[in-house]
Amino acid sequence: MAVISRILSYLAIIERKGNVRAGIKRLIDIATVFLCAVILSPLFLLVALIVRFSLGSPVLFCQVRPGLGGKPFTIYKFRTMNVSRGRGT
């Protein structure tokens, strides 16, 4: 329900700004990402299990990077390096 209310509030903002085409594109982008995440979730689970049993914990690597306009955002990736390989750099 929170997702639906967020989408409806986003649509209201779009109507006020008058940029309907950009709003529709944004909603299509969000729906596509959501659908792909649902479809690919079994693959994500498999990769997480492989990383967990081969490299240990934590499964995800988190890093803060500069985004649009210098605003920082956090990126999450599956770990691919051993802790011992990462310490030498």
N, C-alpha and C positions, 0 to 999 in steps of 0.2 A: 504494500500500500504506500510506503514511503516513496518508492520509485515513481508511482503514478502521480502522487501529489507534487513531486519534484518536476516531473515533465509538464504538468499542468501549469505550475508557476513559471516555468521556463517559457511556455507558450504565451502566457500573459505578458511577460517582459518583451517578447518578440513583437507582439501586437502593438505595444506602446511605442517601440522603437521604429516600427515600420519595415524591418528587414526580414520579411517572411521567408525569402529564398534561403538566406543563410541559416535561419532557424530550422527550416525543414531539412536542410543538409545536415545540420548538427544532430537532429533527432534520428535521422537515418544512420549516421555514424555511430551513435550510442546504441541503437537497436542492433546494428551489425556486430559491434564489439560484444554485446551481451550474448547474442546468439552464438558467435564463435567461441566465446568462453564456455558456454554450456556444452557445445558439441565437443570441444577439445579437452574438457575437464578429465575424462578418463586418461588421456595421454599425459596431462599435467600430473596426475596422480602417479602414473607409472614412472615418469621421470623423477618425481620426488622420492619415490621408494628406491629407485636405483641410486640416486645421489646419497640418500640416507644410509644405505647399506654399503656403498663403496667408499664414500668419503666421510661419513659420519654426520654429526649435527653441527651447525645449523644447515638446513637444506637451501635456504635462500640467502643471497648476498644483497645487502641494501647499501645504496650509495646516494648521497645528496648531490645533485648536479644543478648547474644554472640553467634556467629555462628562459622562456620568452620574456624579454625585458629585464633579465637578470633575476627574476623571481625563482627561488630554489624549489625543486621538486625532488621527491625520493623515487628512485628507480629500484625495482626488485627483479633479480635474475637468479636462475638456478646456479648454485655453486659449481665451478668446473675445476678448481685448483685445490690441491691439498694445502693445509695450513702451513706445512713445512716449506713448500715451494713458494708461497706468497711472502714469507718473512725475509727472504734474501734480497728483495728489491727495494 
